[in-house]
């Protein structure tokens, strides 16, 4: 259990190397996505409003099973940028519909870079 959690933490941080293609089934692989949500006035939402939105999203996720996981979200003036792990884009769209939030643009993350890559 501890090793599984450590492996997940490494993947979420972008530190773990993916399994070789021969060890993966494409349909069983969780992929990372960034979801852009157009929500005018998002940056002016109160903490209580953000908490309520978080609760509604979490409830929708709980009803969907293990094929989708919310990692984190960033709130800007008029948008939310959410990071998810999911089997496919369809799971993201199902979650958006169930949670009552837009999924304006869904982008699959192909790779990650950070300041350490340049050293």
Secondary structure, 3 states (H helix, E strand, C coil): CHHHHHHHHHHHCCCCCCCCHHHCCHHHCCEEEEEEEECCCHHHCCHHHHHHHHHHHHHHHHHHCCCEEEEEEEECCCEEEEEEEECCHHHHHHHHHHHCCCCCEEEECCCCCCHHHHC
